[in-house]
């Protein structure tokens, strides 16, 4: 009798479970059940990796405008950075913590104090700058490439202001810096024209 009672209980539980499944999988309740599982059983998204970059270049090269564009900020009332600023640039798979250093004459000599901990370098060139400013930018790029805290890091050179009439071509700028980059860097032209709204 004891075994018989156990079997009866098992059969009763099985019948109740079957009935419950039929209710849950009915056309009326199934979407709500799936929605409940999606809300309550899905864990938080994995954290995106973060990378620390340093962004350097002469005053007026467009560093601040570049970061504002990447952060989808308004391009109005942009003021050149006088010291340094840090912006978190979000991407789908990563977050770039970019430290922008001011490019004025009296600030560039302190750049190296902010290199520590960097995992990459963005160097912004003004494609429409004067020959003197281009030579100064070349010298600063050479110094950065030789610095012990940066020499092993990936460099990205951005040829900015390509939309200006006096802008040098990317090929011309590449030839200008090829003697110090040894053709191992990537140069990208960029523009902030409203009709572009992207890095070219």
N, C-alpha and C positions, 0 to 999 in steps of 0.2 A: 504493500500500500504506500509506503514511503516513496519508493521509486516511481510509482504511478503518479503520485502527487507532484513530484519534481517534474516529470514529463509534462503534466498538465500546465504547470506554471511556465515552463519553457515555451509551450505552444501558445499560451496566452500572451507572453511577451513578444513573441514573433509576430502574432497577429496584430498587436497594438503598434509595433514598429512599422509593419507594412502599411497600416492605415495612416500613420503619421507621415510616412514618405509620400503616400498618395496625395495627402493634403498639401504638403510642401511643394510637390512637383505639379500641382494643378496650375493651369494657365493664369489664374488670378494671383496666386501667392508666389509663384516662382520668381518673377522680376523683383519683388520686394525682398525675398530671401537672398537673392544674388546681390542686391544693393546693400543689404545688411552685412553680408560677408565682405563686400568691397570696402565698406566703411570701417568695420571693426576688426577685420582679420588682416588687413594690409598694413605692414609695418612702415615706419617713416623711410623716406628715400635715403640712400646712402650719402654721406657728406661728400661734397665735391672737393677734390684736392686743391690746395692753394699754393701759388708760386709767387715769390718776391722778385720783382724786377726793378731796375733803376732806369729812368728815362732822362737822357741828357741831350744837350744841344744849345746853340747860341740863343740869346734873347731874340724873339721874333720868328724863330724857326717854326713855331706852331705846336709846341709840346702840349700846352694847356688846351688848345683847341682840339687836338687829337684825343686827349683823355676825355674831354667833355663829350665829344662825339661818340666815343666808345661806351660812355655811361649814359647815353641818350639824354644828356642835359641840354638846356637851351644855349645856343651859341651867342646869345646876346650878352653884352656887358662883360666879355671875357677880359681879364686883366693878367698881364704877365706875372709869373711867379717870381717873387723877390727872394725868397729863401728856399723852402721846399714844401711840397704838399704830397699827400698820399691818397690815392683813390683805389677803391676795390672795383675792378672791371669784371663783371660777371659774364661767363660763357656757359654754354650748355653743360660741358663736362669739366669745367675748372673755373677757378676764380684767380685773377691776376691782381696781386697787391702791388700797384705801380707807384714807386716813389719818384716824383718829378723834382728835379733840381733846377733852380734858377740858372739862367745862362749869362748873366751880366758879368762884366770884367772883374768886378770885385768879389764875385761869388764863386767863379769857376775854380779858383785856387783852393776852395774848401770841398770840392766835389768828392775827393778821395775819402773824406771822413764819413761819407754816407754809403760807401760801397759794400761794407761788411754785411754778409748775409744775403747778398743778391744772388739770384739764380739765373739771371739773364739780363741783357742790356738792350735798350732801345735808343738808338742815336738818330735824332731828327735833323735833317739837312734842309735848309731853305733853298729850293731850286732856283729862285730868282734873286739870290743875294748878290752883293757886289763881289768882285774878285778878291778884295781884301778880306771880306767876311768868309768867303769860301776857303781861303787859305788858312784863316784862323780856325775854322771848323775842321779842316784837315788835320791841323796840328793837335787839336783837342781829341779828335778821333784816334790819332796815332798814340797819344798819351794814354788814353783809355785802354787801347788794345795791348799796351805794354805794361799796364798796371798789374801787379801780382795777384790782386783780388779779382780781376776781371779777365785776365788773359786766357783762362781756360773755359770761360762761359760763352754760350751762344750769343751772337750779336745780330741785331736786326737794324739795318739802316733804312730809314724812311725818307724818300725824296719828296718833301712836301711842297705845296704851292705850285703844283704842276698846271693849275688852271690860269696862272698869271702869264701875261704876254711875254715877259722877259725870262720865263722859266727855261732852264737848261733841260735838255732831254735826259731821260734816265741813262741812256747809253753814254752821254757825255759825262754825267756825274760818276758813272761806274768807272770810266777811264781815269777820271780825276783822282779817285781814291784807290784805284787798283794797285798802285805801288805799295800802299800800306795795308790793304786788306788781303793781298795775295790771291784775289779771285775766289775766296772761300766764304764770302758773305752774300746775303741775298738783299737786293735793293728793290723797294716797292714804291711806285709813285702813288701819292694820295691827294685827294682834293676834298674841300668842304663845301662845294657848290650845292645848293639846295636840291637841284635836279639830280644830283648824283646820290647823296645820302649813303655813300658806301666807300670803302677803300677800293681804289681802282686797281 
